[in-house]
Amino acid sequence: MPRVLLVLAIVAVTVYALVEAAQTPANRTRLMPRWLWFVAIVALPVVGPVGWFAVGRPPGGGIAGPGRRPPIAPDDDPDFLRRL
């Protein structure tokens, strides 16, 4: 049973890395071209996805930085309250 769980975890991480690499614009990947990342992720089951997550993904992420304003509720938004 532990082997089955390990195999399922490796498959899940590999599929997740492939989907994320496919959704990343080709000009935003780092270190290698996107098609080479696909080959690495599939050919090297553990090393490929770990490499993608460590160095292949584009910098930045979903966390709001200093230039982006996080979404706020309408009743907390001064612009919305002024328009009422």
N, CA, C and O atoms as a Maestro MAE file, in Angstrom:
{
 s_m_m2io_version
 :::
 2.0.0
}

f_m_ct {
 s_m_title
 :::
 protein
 m_atom[336] {
  # First column is atom index #
  i_m_mmod_type
  r_m_x_coord
  r_m_y_coord
  r_m_z_coord
  i_m_residue_number
  s_m_chain_name
  s_m_pdb_residue_name
  s_m_pdb_atom_name
  i_m_atomic_number
  :::
  1 25 0.802 -1.207 0.000 1 A "MET " " N  " 7
  2 3 0.000 0.000 0.000 1 A "MET " " CA " 6
  3 2 0.852 1.283 0.000 1 A "MET " " C  " 6
  4 15 0.529 2.223 -0.726 1 A "MET " " O  " 8
  5 25 1.929 1.342 0.795 2 A "PRO " " N  " 7
  6 3 2.752 2.555 0.757 2 A "PRO " " CA " 6
  7 2 3.357 2.814 -0.622 2 A "PRO " " C  " 6
  8 15 3.519 3.965 -1.027 2 A "PRO " " O  " 8
  9 25 3.692 1.739 -1.342 3 A "ARG " " N  " 7
  10 3 4.244 1.920 -2.687 3 A "ARG " " CA " 6
  11 2 3.212 2.522 -3.623 3 A "ARG " " C  " 6
  12 15 3.533 3.367 -4.459 3 A "ARG " " O  " 8
  13 25 1.975 2.082 -3.476 4 A "VAL " " N  " 7
  14 3 0.907 2.616 -4.324 4 A "VAL " " CA " 6
  15 2 0.723 4.104 -4.049 4 A "VAL " " C  " 6
  16 15 0.560 4.896 -4.977 4 A "VAL " " O  " 8
  17 25 0.750 4.480 -2.780 5 A "LEU " " N  " 7
  18 3 0.606 5.897 -2.432 5 A "LEU " " CA " 6
  19 2 1.778 6.720 -2.958 5 A "LEU " " C  " 6
  20 15 1.592 7.848 -3.415 5 A "LEU " " O  " 8
  21 25 2.981 6.157 -2.894 6 A "LEU " " N  " 7
  22 3 4.152 6.859 -3.418 6 A "LEU " " CA " 6
  23 2 4.039 7.055 -4.927 6 A "LEU " " C  " 6
  24 15 4.336 8.133 -5.441 6 A "LEU " " O  " 8
  25 25 3.613 6.019 -5.629 7 A "VAL " " N  " 7
  26 3 3.440 6.123 -7.084 7 A "VAL " " CA " 6
  27 2 2.358 7.140 -7.418 7 A "VAL " " C  " 6
  28 15 2.526 7.942 -8.337 7 A "VAL " " O  " 8
  29 25 1.248 7.116 -6.681 8 A "LEU " " N  " 7
  30 3 0.172 8.087 -6.926 8 A "LEU " " CA " 6
  31 2 0.640 9.515 -6.657 8 A "LEU " " C  " 6
  32 15 0.273 10.436 -7.387 8 A "LEU " " O  " 8
  33 25 1.446 9.702 -5.617 9 A "ALA " " N  " 7
  34 3 1.965 11.040 -5.318 9 A "ALA " " CA " 6
  35 2 2.894 11.520 -6.433 9 A "ALA " " C  " 6
  36 15 2.834 12.684 -6.829 9 A "ALA " " O  " 8
  37 25 3.743 10.642 -6.935 10 A "ILE " " N  " 7
  38 3 4.657 11.018 -8.020 10 A "ILE " " CA " 6
  39 2 3.877 11.358 -9.280 10 A "ILE " " C  " 6
  40 15 4.190 12.331 -9.966 10 A "ILE " " O  " 8
  41 25 2.857 10.553 -9.586 11 A "VAL " " N  " 7
  42 3 2.033 10.824 -10.771 11 A "VAL " " CA " 6
  43 2 1.300 12.150 -10.613 11 A "VAL " " C  " 6
  44 15 1.227 12.932 -11.561 11 A "VAL " " O  " 8
  45 25 0.756 12.412 -9.425 12 A "ALA " " N  " 7
  46 3 0.021 13.661 -9.199 12 A "ALA " " CA " 6
  47 2 0.938 14.876 -9.345 12 A "ALA " " C  " 6
  48 15 0.559 15.865 -9.973 12 A "ALA " " O  " 8
  49 25 2.127 14.809 -8.774 13 A "VAL " " N  " 7
  50 3 3.065 15.933 -8.872 13 A "VAL " " CA " 6
  51 2 3.510 16.130 -10.321 13 A "VAL " " C  " 6
  52 15 3.662 17.263 -10.778 13 A "VAL " " O  " 8
  53 25 3.718 15.030 -11.038 14 A "THR " " N  " 7
  54 3 4.125 15.120 -12.441 14 A "THR " " CA " 6
  55 2 3.033 15.753 -13.287 14 A "THR " " C  " 6
  56 15 3.310 16.618 -14.117 14 A "THR " " O  " 8
  57 25 1.797 15.327 -13.080 15 A "VAL " " N  " 7
  58 3 0.676 15.901 -13.844 15 A "VAL " " CA " 6
  59 2 0.512 17.378 -13.506 15 A "VAL " " C  " 6
  60 15 0.293 18.198 -14.398 15 A "VAL " " O  " 8
  61 25 0.617 17.722 -12.226 16 A "TYR " " N  " 7
  62 3 0.496 19.124 -11.824 16 A "TYR " " CA " 6
  63 2 1.593 19.973 -12.469 16 A "TYR " " C  " 6
  64 15 1.327 21.074 -12.952 16 A "TYR " " O  " 8
  65 25 2.822 19.462 -12.477 17 A "ALA " " N  " 7
  66 3 3.928 20.203 -13.094 17 A "ALA " " CA " 6
  67 2 3.708 20.354 -14.597 17 A "ALA " " C  " 6
  68 15 3.991 21.413 -15.158 17 A "ALA " " O  " 8
  69 25 3.207 19.306 -15.256 18 A "LEU " " N  " 7
  70 3 2.938 19.400 -16.696 18 A "LEU " " CA " 6
  71 2 1.862 20.434 -16.998 18 A "LEU " " C  " 6
  72 15 2.002 21.227 -17.929 18 A "LEU " " O  " 8
  73 25 0.791 20.425 -16.214 19 A "VAL " " N  " 7
  74 3 -0.292 21.388 -16.441 19 A "VAL " " CA " 6
  75 2 0.208 22.807 -16.198 19 A "VAL " " C  " 6
  76 15 -0.091 23.717 -16.971 19 A "VAL " " O  " 8
  77 25 0.963 22.992 -15.132 20 A "GLU " " N  " 7
  78 3 1.475 24.335 -14.844 20 A "GLU " " CA " 6
  79 2 2.453 24.803 -15.918 20 A "GLU " " C  " 6
  80 15 2.441 25.972 -16.304 20 A "GLU " " O  " 8
  81 25 3.294 23.899 -16.399 21 A "ALA " " N  " 7
  82 3 4.232 24.258 -17.468 21 A "ALA " " CA " 6
  83 2 3.485 24.577 -18.756 21 A "ALA " " C  " 6
  84 15 3.893 25.464 -19.506 21 A "ALA " " O  " 8
  85 25 2.400 23.866 -19.017 22 A "ALA " " N  " 7
  86 3 1.618 24.118 -20.233 22 A "ALA " " CA " 6
  87 2 0.917 25.472 -20.168 22 A "ALA " " C  " 6
  88 15 0.726 26.119 -21.197 22 A "ALA " " O  " 8
  89 25 0.535 25.904 -18.973 23 A "GLN " " N  " 7
  90 3 -0.167 27.177 -18.830 23 A "GLN " " CA " 6
  91 2 0.784 28.367 -18.747 23 A "GLN " " C  " 6
  92 15 0.348 29.514 -18.844 23 A "GLN " " O  " 8
  93 25 2.061 28.110 -18.572 24 A "THR " " N  " 7
  94 3 3.045 29.185 -18.503 24 A "THR " " CA " 6
  95 2 3.390 29.648 -19.913 24 A "THR " " C  " 6
  96 15 3.675 28.812 -20.771 24 A "THR " " O  " 8
  97 25 3.375 30.945 -20.179 25 A "PRO " " N  " 7
  98 3 3.776 31.423 -21.505 25 A "PRO " " CA " 6
  99 2 5.207 30.980 -21.830 25 A "PRO " " C  " 6
  100 15 6.078 30.958 -20.960 25 A "PRO " " O  " 8
  101 25 5.427 30.634 -23.083 26 A "ALA " " N  " 7
  102 3 6.727 30.090 -23.495 26 A "ALA " " CA " 6
  103 2 7.875 31.064 -23.238 26 A "ALA " " C  " 6
  104 15 9.001 30.636 -22.983 26 A "ALA " " O  " 8
  105 25 7.608 32.345 -23.302 27 A "ASN " " N  " 7
  106 3 8.690 33.320 -23.107 27 A "ASN " " CA " 6
  107 2 8.953 33.625 -21.635 27 A "ASN " " C  " 6
  108 15 9.834 34.429 -21.331 27 A "ASN " " O  " 8
  109 25 8.214 33.005 -20.712 28 A "ARG " " N  " 7
  110 3 8.400 33.283 -19.284 28 A "ARG " " CA " 6
  111 2 9.093 32.154 -18.528 28 A "ARG " " C  " 6
  112 15 9.381 32.310 -17.342 28 A "ARG " " O  " 8
  113 25 9.372 31.018 -19.179 29 A "THR " " N  " 7
  114 3 10.067 29.939 -18.490 29 A "THR " " CA " 6
  115 2 11.529 30.304 -18.303 29 A "THR " " C  " 6
  116 15 12.095 31.075 -19.078 29 A "THR " " O  " 8
  117 25 12.126 29.745 -17.276 30 A "ARG " " N  " 7
  118 3 13.521 30.052 -16.978 30 A "ARG " " CA " 6
  119 2 14.404 28.839 -17.246 30 A "ARG " " C  " 6
  120 15 13.941 27.700 -17.173 30 A "ARG " " O  " 8
  121 25 15.648 29.078 -17.548 31 A "LEU " " N  " 7
  122 3 16.717 28.108 -17.686 31 A "LEU " " CA " 6
  123 2 16.666 27.289 -18.972 31 A "LEU " " C  " 6
  124 15 17.707 27.082 -19.597 31 A "LEU " " O  " 8
  125 25 15.486 26.814 -19.389 32 A "MET " " N  " 7
  126 3 15.364 25.995 -20.601 32 A "MET " " CA " 6
  127 2 14.096 26.402 -21.345 32 A "MET " " C  " 6
  128 15 13.209 27.020 -20.756 32 A "MET " " O  " 8
  129 25 13.998 26.064 -22.629 33 A "PRO " " N  " 7
  130 3 12.742 26.302 -23.354 33 A "PRO " " CA " 6
  131 2 11.621 25.431 -22.769 33 A "PRO " " C  " 6
  132 15 11.875 24.401 -22.144 33 A "PRO " " O  " 8
  133 25 10.400 25.864 -22.987 34 A "ARG " " N  " 7
  134 3 9.256 25.161 -22.407 34 A "ARG " " CA " 6
  135 2 9.171 23.720 -22.883 34 A "ARG " " C  " 6
  136 15 8.873 22.832 -22.084 34 A "ARG " " O  " 8
  137 25 9.427 23.460 -24.164 35 A "TRP " " N  " 7
  138 3 9.326 22.090 -24.667 35 A "TRP " " CA " 6
  139 2 10.340 21.178 -23.989 35 A "TRP " " C  " 6
  140 15 10.078 19.992 -23.792 35 A "TRP " " O  " 8
  141 25 11.502 21.732 -23.631 36 A "LEU " " N  " 7
  142 3 12.506 20.930 -22.941 36 A "LEU " " CA " 6
  143 2 12.089 20.649 -21.495 36 A "LEU " " C  " 6
  144 15 12.437 19.610 -20.935 36 A "LEU " " O  " 8
  145 25 11.345 21.578 -20.899 37 A "TRP " " N  " 7
  146 3 10.796 21.317 -19.569 37 A "TRP " " CA " 6
  147 2 9.787 20.174 -19.623 37 A "TRP " " C  " 6
  148 15 9.755 19.341 -18.718 37 A "TRP " " O  " 8
  149 25 8.957 20.122 -20.678 38 A "PHE " " N  " 7
  150 3 8.019 19.003 -20.823 38 A "PHE " " CA " 6
  151 2 8.775 17.678 -20.858 38 A "PHE " " C  " 6
  152 15 8.403 16.719 -20.182 38 A "PHE " " O  " 8
  153 25 9.838 17.640 -21.654 39 A "VAL " " N  " 7
  154 3 10.632 16.411 -21.771 39 A "VAL " " CA " 6
  155 2 11.243 16.046 -20.417 39 A "VAL " " C  " 6
  156 15 11.212 14.882 -20.018 39 A "VAL " " O  " 8
  157 25 11.793 17.026 -19.717 40 A "ALA " " N  " 7
  158 3 12.420 16.763 -18.420 40 A "ALA " " CA " 6
  159 2 11.397 16.280 -17.397 40 A "ALA " " C  " 6
  160 15 11.681 15.362 -16.627 40 A "ALA " " O  " 8
  161 25 10.216 16.883 -17.377 41 A "ILE " " N  " 7
  162 3 9.191 16.498 -16.407 41 A "ILE " " CA " 6
  163 2 8.726 15.069 -16.644 41 A "ILE " " C  " 6
  164 15 8.514 14.320 -15.690 41 A "ILE " " O  " 8
  165 25 8.567 14.684 -17.911 42 A "VAL " " N  " 7
  166 3 8.086 13.333 -18.219 42 A "VAL " " CA " 6
  167 2 9.211 12.305 -18.093 42 A "VAL " " C  " 6
  168 15 8.988 11.215 -17.565 42 A "VAL " " O  " 8
  169 25 10.410 12.630 -18.566 43 A "ALA " " N  " 7
  170 3 11.506 11.657 -18.591 43 A "ALA " " CA " 6
  171 2 12.123 11.426 -17.209 43 A "ALA " " C  " 6
  172 15 12.612 10.334 -16.922 43 A "ALA " " O  " 8
  173 25 12.100 12.437 -16.368 44 A "LEU " " N  " 7
  174 3 12.681 12.323 -15.027 44 A "LEU " " CA " 6
  175 2 11.561 12.499 -14.000 44 A "LEU " " C  " 6
  176 15 11.302 13.619 -13.561 44 A "LEU " " O  " 8
  177 25 10.896 11.414 -13.613 45 A "PRO " " N  " 7
  178 3 9.661 11.509 -12.830 45 A "PRO " " CA " 6
  179 2 9.737 12.331 -11.547 45 A "PRO " " C  " 6
  180 15 8.769 13.023 -11.233 45 A "PRO " " O  " 8
  181 25 10.804 12.296 -10.806 46 A "VAL " " N  " 7
  182 3 10.874 13.078 -9.571 46 A "VAL " " CA " 6
  183 2 11.700 14.343 -9.781 46 A "VAL " " C  " 6
  184 15 11.312 15.424 -9.341 46 A "VAL " " O  " 8
  185 25 12.825 14.206 -10.447 47 A "VAL " " N  " 7
  186 3 13.744 15.329 -10.636 47 A "VAL " " CA " 6
  187 2 13.138 16.392 -11.549 47 A "VAL " " C  " 6
  188 15 13.326 17.585 -11.310 47 A "VAL " " O  " 8
  189 25 12.415 15.982 -12.587 48 A "GLY " " N  " 7
  190 3 11.819 16.928 -13.528 48 A "GLY " " CA " 6
  191 2 10.836 17.890 -12.872 48 A "GLY " " C  " 6
  192 15 10.999 19.104 -12.988 48 A "GLY " " O  " 8
  193 25 9.804 17.367 -12.176 49 A "PRO " " N  " 7
  194 3 8.870 18.280 -11.507 49 A "PRO " " CA " 6
  195 2 9.524 19.136 -10.421 49 A "PRO " " C  " 6
  196 15 9.196 20.314 -10.276 49 A "PRO " " O  " 8
  197 25 10.445 18.549 -9.663 50 A "VAL " " N  " 7
  198 3 11.128 19.337 -8.629 50 A "VAL " " CA " 6
  199 2 11.949 20.445 -9.277 50 A "VAL " " C  " 6
  200 15 11.977 21.571 -8.780 50 A "VAL " " O  " 8
  201 25 12.611 20.132 -10.375 51 A "GLY " " N  " 7
  202 3 13.362 21.159 -11.100 51 A "GLY " " CA " 6
  203 2 12.464 22.257 -11.626 51 A "GLY " " C  " 6
  204 15 12.821 23.434 -11.576 51 A "GLY " " O  " 8
  205 25 11.291 21.878 -12.136 52 A "TRP " " N  " 7
  206 3 10.349 22.883 -12.635 52 A "TRP " " CA " 6
  207 2 9.912 23.811 -11.509 52 A "TRP " " C  " 6
  208 15 9.916 25.032 -11.665 52 A "TRP " " O  " 8
  209 25 9.532 23.224 -10.367 53 A "PHE " " N  " 7
  210 3 9.064 24.050 -9.256 53 A "PHE " " CA " 6
  211 2 10.190 24.899 -8.668 53 A "PHE " " C  " 6
  212 15 9.941 26.010 -8.200 53 A "PHE " " O  " 8
  213 25 11.415 24.394 -8.686 54 A "ALA " " N  " 7
  214 3 12.530 25.122 -8.081 54 A "ALA " " CA " 6
  215 2 13.081 26.221 -8.983 54 A "ALA " " C  " 6
  216 15 13.316 27.337 -8.518 54 A "ALA " " O  " 8
  217 25 13.294 25.922 -10.278 55 A "VAL " " N  " 7
  218 3 13.963 26.903 -11.129 55 A "VAL " " CA " 6
  219 2 13.264 27.200 -12.443 55 A "VAL " " C  " 6
  220 15 13.628 28.169 -13.109 55 A "VAL " " O  " 8
  221 25 12.288 26.420 -12.842 56 A "GLY " " N  " 7
  222 3 11.688 26.611 -14.161 56 A "GLY " " CA " 6
  223 2 10.543 27.594 -14.209 56 A "GLY " " C  " 6
  224 15 10.320 28.247 -15.228 56 A "GLY " " O  " 8
  225 25 9.816 27.702 -13.111 57 A "ARG " " N  " 7
  226 3 8.649 28.584 -13.105 57 A "ARG " " CA " 6
  227 2 9.067 30.042 -13.198 57 A "ARG " " C  " 6
  228 15 10.155 30.418 -12.765 57 A "ARG " " O  " 8
  229 25 8.185 30.858 -13.771 58 A "PRO " " N  " 7
  230 3 8.513 32.289 -13.822 58 A "PRO " " CA " 6
  231 2 8.500 32.894 -12.420 58 A "PRO " " C  " 6
  232 15 7.778 32.417 -11.545 58 A "PRO " " O  " 8
  233 25 9.287 33.931 -12.206 59 A "PRO " " N  " 7
  234 3 9.292 34.571 -10.891 59 A "PRO " " CA " 6
  235 2 7.965 35.258 -10.616 59 A "PRO " " C  " 6
  236 15 7.221 35.595 -11.537 59 A "PRO " " O  " 8
  237 25 7.684 35.458 -9.359 60 A "GLY " " N  " 7
  238 3 6.421 36.086 -8.977 60 A "GLY " " CA " 6
  239 2 5.378 35.025 -8.727 60 A "GLY " " C  " 6
  240 15 5.603 33.835 -8.948 60 A "GLY " " O  " 8
  241 25 4.240 35.477 -8.263 61 A "GLY " " N  " 7
  242 3 3.199 34.509 -7.971 61 A "GLY " " CA " 6
  243 2 1.892 35.187 -7.670 61 A "GLY " " C  " 6
  244 15 1.634 36.303 -8.122 61 A "GLY " " O  " 8
  245 25 1.081 34.515 -6.914 62 A "GLY " " N  " 7
  246 3 -0.253 35.005 -6.639 62 A "GLY " " CA " 6
  247 2 -0.348 35.961 -5.459 62 A "GLY " " C  " 6
  248 15 -1.427 36.486 -5.187 62 A "GLY " " O  " 8
  249 25 0.737 36.199 -4.761 63 A "ILE " " N  " 7
  250 3 0.696 37.080 -3.602 63 A "ILE " " CA " 6
  251 2 0.739 38.527 -4.076 63 A "ILE " " C  " 6
  252 15 1.545 38.886 -4.935 63 A "ILE " " O  " 8
  253 25 -0.123 39.343 -3.517 64 A "ALA " " N  " 7
  254 3 -0.180 40.748 -3.920 64 A "ALA " " CA " 6
  255 2 1.097 41.453 -3.482 64 A "ALA " " C  " 6
  256 15 1.460 41.429 -2.306 64 A "ALA " " O  " 8
  257 25 1.757 42.068 -4.418 65 A "GLY " " N  " 7
  258 3 2.989 42.788 -4.127 65 A "GLY " " CA " 6
  259 2 2.698 44.246 -3.849 65 A "GLY " " C  " 6
  260 15 1.534 44.635 -3.754 65 A "GLY " " O  " 8
  261 25 3.732 45.064 -3.715 66 A "PRO " " N  " 7
  262 3 3.532 46.470 -3.401 66 A "PRO " " CA " 6
  263 2 2.827 47.234 -4.515 66 A "PRO " " C  " 6
  264 15 2.201 48.259 -4.243 66 A "PRO " " O  " 8
  265 25 2.907 46.771 -5.752 67 A "GLY " " N  " 7
  266 3 2.273 47.484 -6.856 67 A "GLY " " CA " 6
  267 2 0.823 47.091 -7.083 67 A "GLY " " C  " 6
  268 15 0.093 47.795 -7.780 67 A "GLY " " O  " 8
  269 25 0.399 45.980 -6.504 68 A "ARG " " N  " 7
  270 3 -0.968 45.503 -6.717 68 A "ARG " " CA " 6
  271 2 -1.781 45.657 -5.445 68 A "ARG " " C  " 6
  272 15 -1.309 45.374 -4.344 68 A "ARG " " O  " 8
  273 25 -3.005 46.109 -5.619 69 A "ARG " " N  " 7
  274 3 -3.900 46.282 -4.486 69 A "ARG " " CA " 6
  275 2 -4.715 45.013 -4.296 69 A "ARG " " C  " 6
  276 15 -5.340 44.549 -5.250 69 A "ARG " " O  " 8
  277 25 -4.733 44.437 -3.107 70 A "PRO " " N  " 7
  278 3 -5.532 43.237 -2.911 70 A "PRO " " CA " 6
  279 2 -7.020 43.573 -3.005 70 A "PRO " " C  " 6
  280 15 -7.416 44.696 -2.693 70 A "PRO " " O  " 8
  281 25 -7.844 42.621 -3.426 71 A "PRO " " N  " 7
  282 3 -9.276 42.896 -3.509 71 A "PRO " " CA " 6
  283 2 -9.858 43.141 -2.120 71 A "PRO " " C  " 6
  284 15 -9.468 42.506 -1.141 71 A "PRO " " O  " 8
  285 25 -10.792 44.070 -2.064 72 A "ILE " " N  " 7
  286 3 -11.443 44.361 -0.786 72 A "ILE " " CA " 6
  287 2 -12.945 44.274 -0.971 72 A "ILE " " C  " 6
  288 15 -13.455 44.347 -2.089 72 A "ILE " " O  " 8
  289 25 -13.638 44.118 0.128 73 A "ALA " " N  " 7
  290 3 -15.094 44.032 0.087 73 A "ALA " " CA " 6
  291 2 -15.671 45.387 -0.318 73 A "ALA " " C  " 6
  292 15 -15.061 46.419 -0.038 73 A "ALA " " O  " 8
  293 25 -16.833 45.406 -0.970 74 A "PRO " " N  " 7
  294 3 -17.416 46.682 -1.416 74 A "PRO " " CA " 6
  295 2 -17.637 47.677 -0.280 74 A "PRO " " C  " 6
  296 15 -17.459 48.879 -0.475 74 A "PRO " " O  " 8
  297 25 -18.017 47.201 0.894 75 A "ASP " " N  " 7
  298 3 -18.272 48.145 1.984 75 A "ASP " " CA " 6
  299 2 -16.978 48.687 2.594 75 A "ASP " " C  " 6
  300 15 -17.030 49.631 3.383 75 A "ASP " " O  " 8
  301 25 -15.829 48.120 2.254 76 A "ASP " " N  " 7
  302 3 -14.542 48.641 2.705 76 A "ASP " " CA " 6
  303 2 -13.862 49.509 1.651 76 A "ASP " " C  " 6
  304 15 -12.820 50.108 1.918 76 A "ASP " " O  " 8
  305 25 -14.438 49.580 0.475 77 A "ASP " " N  " 7
  306 3 -13.844 50.319 -0.637 77 A "ASP " " CA " 6
  307 2 -14.344 51.760 -0.620 77 A "ASP " " C  " 6
  308 15 -15.533 51.988 -0.838 77 A "ASP " " O  " 8
  309 25 -13.472 52.744 -0.367 78 A "PRO " " N  " 7
  310 3 -13.915 54.138 -0.297 78 A "PRO " " CA " 6
  311 2 -14.510 54.640 -1.616 78 A "PRO " " C  " 6
  312 15 -15.445 55.440 -1.602 78 A "PRO " " O  " 8
  313 25 -13.983 54.182 -2.753 79 A "ASP " " N  " 7
  314 3 -14.539 54.612 -4.041 79 A "ASP " " CA " 6
  315 2 -15.974 54.128 -4.201 79 A "ASP " " C  " 6
  316 15 -16.833 54.867 -4.681 79 A "ASP " " O  " 8
  317 25 -16.230 52.906 -3.804 80 A "PHE " " N  " 7
  318 3 -17.584 52.361 -3.902 80 A "PHE " " CA " 6
  319 2 -18.541 53.128 -2.988 80 A "PHE " " C  " 6
  320 15 -19.663 53.444 -3.384 80 A "PHE " " O  " 8
  321 25 -18.100 53.424 -1.773 81 A "LEU " " N  " 7
  322 3 -18.966 54.133 -0.828 81 A "LEU " " CA " 6
  323 2 -19.243 55.564 -1.292 81 A "LEU " " C  " 6
  324 15 -20.329 56.088 -1.044 81 A "LEU " " O  " 8
  325 25 -18.283 56.201 -1.959 82 A "ARG " " N  " 7
  326 3 -18.513 57.547 -2.479 82 A "ARG " " CA " 6
  327 2 -19.565 57.554 -3.573 82 A "ARG " " C  " 6
  328 15 -20.312 58.523 -3.711 82 A "ARG " " O  " 8
  329 25 -19.631 56.477 -4.354 83 A "ARG " " N  " 7
  330 3 -20.582 56.424 -5.465 83 A "ARG " " CA " 6
  331 2 -22.000 56.098 -5.018 83 A "ARG " " C  " 6
  332 15 -22.919 56.179 -5.833 83 A "ARG " " O  " 8
  333 25 -22.211 55.741 -3.783 84 A "LEU " " N  " 7
  334 3 -23.568 55.415 -3.310 84 A "LEU " " CA " 6
  335 2 -24.443 56.629 -3.177 84 A "LEU " " C  " 6
  336 15 -25.607 56.512 -2.791 84 A "LEU " " O  " 8
  :::
 }
 m_bond[335] {
  # First column is bond index #
  i_m_from
  i_m_to
  i_m_order
  :::
  1 1 2 1
  2 2 3 1
  3 3 4 2
  4 3 5 1
  5 5 6 1
  6 6 7 1
  7 7 8 2
  8 7 9 1
  9 9 10 1
  10 10 11 1
  11 11 12 2
  12 11 13 1
  13 13 14 1
  14 14 15 1
  15 15 16 2
  16 15 17 1
  17 17 18 1
  18 18 19 1
  19 19 20 2
  20 19 21 1
  21 21 22 1
  22 22 23 1
  23 23 24 2
  24 23 25 1
  25 25 26 1
  26 26 27 1
  27 27 28 2
  28 27 29 1
  29 29 30 1
  30 30 31 1
  31 31 32 2
  32 31 33 1
  33 33 34 1
  34 34 35 1
  35 35 36 2
  36 35 37 1
  37 37 38 1
  38 38 39 1
  39 39 40 2
  40 39 41 1
  41 41 42 1
  42 42 43 1
  43 43 44 2
  44 43 45 1
  45 45 46 1
  46 46 47 1
  47 47 48 2
  48 47 49 1
  49 49 50 1
  50 50 51 1
  51 51 52 2
  52 51 53 1
  53 53 54 1
  54 54 55 1
  55 55 56 2
  56 55 57 1
  57 57 58 1
  58 58 59 1
  59 59 60 2
  60 59 61 1
  61 61 62 1
  62 62 63 1
  63 63 64 2
  64 63 65 1
  65 65 66 1
  66 66 67 1
  67 67 68 2
  68 67 69 1
  69 69 70 1
  70 70 71 1
  71 71 72 2
  72 71 73 1
  73 73 74 1
  74 74 75 1
  75 75 76 2
  76 75 77 1
  77 77 78 1
  78 78 79 1
  79 79 80 2
  80 79 81 1
  81 81 82 1
  82 82 83 1
  83 83 84 2
  84 83 85 1
  85 85 86 1
  86 86 87 1
  87 87 88 2
  88 87 89 1
  89 89 90 1
  90 90 91 1
  91 91 92 2
  92 91 93 1
  93 93 94 1
  94 94 95 1
  95 95 96 2
  96 95 97 1
  97 97 98 1
  98 98 99 1
  99 99 100 2
  100 99 101 1
  101 101 102 1
  102 102 103 1
  103 103 104 2
  104 103 105 1
  105 105 106 1
  106 106 107 1
  107 107 108 2
  108 107 109 1
  109 109 110 1
  110 110 111 1
  111 111 112 2
  112 111 113 1
  113 113 114 1
  114 114 115 1
  115 115 116 2
  116 115 117 1
  117 117 118 1
  118 118 119 1
  119 119 120 2
  120 119 121 1
  121 121 122 1
  122 122 123 1
  123 123 124 2
  124 123 125 1
  125 125 126 1
  126 126 127 1
  127 127 128 2
  128 127 129 1
  129 129 130 1
  130 130 131 1
  131 131 132 2
  132 131 133 1
  133 133 134 1
  134 134 135 1
  135 135 136 2
  136 135 137 1
  137 137 138 1
  138 138 139 1
  139 139 140 2
  140 139 141 1
  141 141 142 1
  142 142 143 1
  143 143 144 2
  144 143 145 1
  145 145 146 1
  146 146 147 1
  147 147 148 2
  148 147 149 1
  149 149 150 1
  150 150 151 1
  151 151 152 2
  152 151 153 1
  153 153 154 1
  154 154 155 1
  155 155 156 2
  156 155 157 1
  157 157 158 1
  158 158 159 1
  159 159 160 2
  160 159 161 1
  161 161 162 1
  162 162 163 1
  163 163 164 2
  164 163 165 1
  165 165 166 1
  166 166 167 1
  167 167 168 2
  168 167 169 1
  169 169 170 1
  170 170 171 1
  171 171 172 2
  172 171 173 1
  173 173 174 1
  174 174 175 1
  175 175 176 2
  176 175 177 1
  177 177 178 1
  178 178 179 1
  179 179 180 2
  180 179 181 1
  181 181 182 1
  182 182 183 1
  183 183 184 2
  184 183 185 1
  185 185 186 1
  186 186 187 1
  187 187 188 2
  188 187 189 1
  189 189 190 1
  190 190 191 1
  191 191 192 2
  192 191 193 1
  193 193 194 1
  194 194 195 1
  195 195 196 2
  196 195 197 1
  197 197 198 1
  198 198 199 1
  199 199 200 2
  200 199 201 1
  201 201 202 1
  202 202 203 1
  203 203 204 2
  204 203 205 1
  205 205 206 1
  206 206 207 1
  207 207 208 2
  208 207 209 1
  209 209 210 1
  210 210 211 1
  211 211 212 2
  212 211 213 1
  213 213 214 1
  214 214 215 1
  215 215 216 2
  216 215 217 1
  217 217 218 1
  218 218 219 1
  219 219 220 2
  220 219 221 1
  221 221 222 1
  222 222 223 1
  223 223 224 2
  224 223 225 1
  225 225 226 1
  226 226 227 1
  227 227 228 2
  228 227 229 1
  229 229 230 1
  230 230 231 1
  231 231 232 2
  232 231 233 1
  233 233 234 1
  234 234 235 1
  235 235 236 2
  236 235 237 1
  237 237 238 1
  238 238 239 1
  239 239 240 2
  240 239 241 1
  241 241 242 1
  242 242 243 1
  243 243 244 2
  244 243 245 1
  245 245 246 1
  246 246 247 1
  247 247 248 2
  248 247 249 1
  249 249 250 1
  250 250 251 1
  251 251 252 2
  252 251 253 1
  253 253 254 1
  254 254 255 1
  255 255 256 2
  256 255 257 1
  257 257 258 1
  258 258 259 1
  259 259 260 2
  260 259 261 1
  261 261 262 1
  262 262 263 1
  263 263 264 2
  264 263 265 1
  265 265 266 1
  266 266 267 1
  267 267 268 2
  268 267 269 1
  269 269 270 1
  270 270 271 1
  271 271 272 2
  272 271 273 1
  273 273 274 1
  274 274 275 1
  275 275 276 2
  276 275 277 1
  277 277 278 1
  278 278 279 1
  279 279 280 2
  280 279 281 1
  281 281 282 1
  282 282 283 1
  283 283 284 2
  284 283 285 1
  285 285 286 1
  286 286 287 1
  287 287 288 2
  288 287 289 1
  289 289 290 1
  290 290 291 1
  291 291 292 2
  292 291 293 1
  293 293 294 1
  294 294 295 1
  295 295 296 2
  296 295 297 1
  297 297 298 1
  298 298 299 1
  299 299 300 2
  300 299 301 1
  301 301 302 1
  302 302 303 1
  303 303 304 2
  304 303 305 1
  305 305 306 1
  306 306 307 1
  307 307 308 2
  308 307 309 1
  309 309 310 1
  310 310 311 1
  311 311 312 2
  312 311 313 1
  313 313 314 1
  314 314 315 1
  315 315 316 2
  316 315 317 1
  317 317 318 1
  318 318 319 1
  319 319 320 2
  320 319 321 1
  321 321 322 1
  322 322 323 1
  323 323 324 2
  324 323 325 1
  325 325 326 1
  326 326 327 1
  327 327 328 2
  328 327 329 1
  329 329 330 1
  330 330 331 1
  331 331 332 2
  332 331 333 1
  333 333 334 1
  334 334 335 1
  335 335 336 2
  :::
 }
}
